[in-house]
Amino acid sequence: MLTRYMGMTPKSQSYLFTFGLALTLLGMALTDMWLPMVAGALILTGLTVESWIRVAHIIPMHEELRSLQKQVNQVRQELNKMHEQ
C-alpha cells in the first residue's frame, strides 16, 4: 500500500502517519466533531500499523534476502568454475 508514496522514505512515512493519527485522536478528544473523525482515525491506524511493520520487519527481511541471493550466486559461480576444470 505504501508504494504510492515514493517521495518519502518508509521511516518518514511511518512518522508522518503516526503524527497524523495522534492529531486525529487529539482532535477527536478536544472537539465535538469526533464522530466524523472516526473514519480518518481508522484509516490512519491501518497506515500507521502497516508502515511500522514495514520498517521493523519487511524491509530488513528484503535486505537479508538480497544478501542471501548474492551469496547463492557467488556459490553457483564457484561451482561452475569447478565443473569447468
C-alpha positions as CSV (number, residue, x, y, z in Angstrom):
1,M,0.0,0.0,0.0
2,L,2.9,2.4,0.7
3,T,4.4,2.1,-2.7
4,R,2.4,5.1,-3.9
5,Y,4.3,7.4,-1.5
6,M,7.7,7.1,-3.3
7,G,8.8,10.6,-2.4
8,M,9.5,9.7,1.2
9,T,11.4,7.0,3.0
10,P,9.4,4.3,4.7
11,K,10.6,5.5,8.1
12,S,9.5,9.1,7.3
13,Q,6.1,7.7,6.2
14,S,5.7,5.9,9.5
15,Y,6.5,9.1,11.4
16,L,4.1,11.0,9.3
17,F,1.2,8.5,9.7
18,T,1.9,8.3,13.5
19,F,1.8,12.1,13.8
20,G,-1.4,12.2,11.7
21,L,-3.0,9.6,13.9
22,A,-2.0,11.5,17.1
23,L,-3.5,14.7,15.7
24,T,-6.7,12.9,14.7
25,L,-7.1,11.3,18.1
26,L,-6.3,14.7,19.8
27,G,-9.0,16.3,17.6
28,M,-11.5,13.6,18.5
29,A,-10.8,14.2,22.2
30,L,-10.9,18.0,22.1
31,T,-13.8,18.7,19.7
32,D,-17.4,17.8,19.4
33,M,-16.8,16.6,15.8
34,W,-15.2,13.3,16.9
35,L,-17.7,11.1,15.0
36,P,-16.7,12.3,11.5
37,M,-13.0,11.8,12.5
38,V,-13.5,8.1,13.3
39,A,-13.1,7.2,9.6
40,G,-9.9,9.1,9.4
41,A,-8.6,7.6,12.6
42,L,-9.3,4.1,11.3
43,I,-7.6,4.7,8.0
44,L,-4.6,6.3,9.7
45,T,-4.4,3.5,12.2
46,G,-4.1,1.0,9.3
47,L,-1.5,3.1,7.6
48,T,0.5,3.5,10.8
49,V,0.5,-0.2,11.7
50,E,1.4,-1.1,8.1
51,S,4.3,1.4,7.9
52,W,5.8,0.3,11.3
53,I,5.6,-3.4,10.3
54,R,7.3,-2.5,7.0
55,V,10.1,-0.6,8.7
56,A,10.6,-3.1,11.5
57,H,10.2,-6.4,9.6
58,I,9.7,-6.3,5.9
59,I,12.5,-4.0,4.8
60,P,15.1,-5.8,6.9
61,M,13.8,-9.1,5.5
62,H,14.2,-7.9,1.9
63,E,17.8,-6.8,2.7
64,E,18.6,-10.2,4.2
65,L,17.1,-11.9,1.1
66,R,19.2,-9.8,-1.2
67,S,22.3,-10.7,0.8
68,L,21.5,-14.4,0.7
69,Q,20.8,-14.2,-3.1
70,K,24.2,-12.7,-3.6
71,Q,25.8,-15.5,-1.6
72,V,23.9,-18.1,-3.6
73,N,25.0,-16.6,-6.9
74,Q,28.6,-16.5,-5.7
75,V,28.5,-20.2,-4.7
76,R,27.0,-21.0,-8.1
77,Q,29.7,-19.2,-9.9
78,E,32.3,-21.1,-7.8
79,L,30.6,-24.4,-8.6
80,N,30.5,-23.6,-12.3
81,K,34.2,-22.8,-12.3
82,M,34.9,-26.2,-10.5
83,H,32.9,-28.1,-13.1
84,E,34.7,-26.4,-16.0
85,Q,38.0,-27.7,-14.7
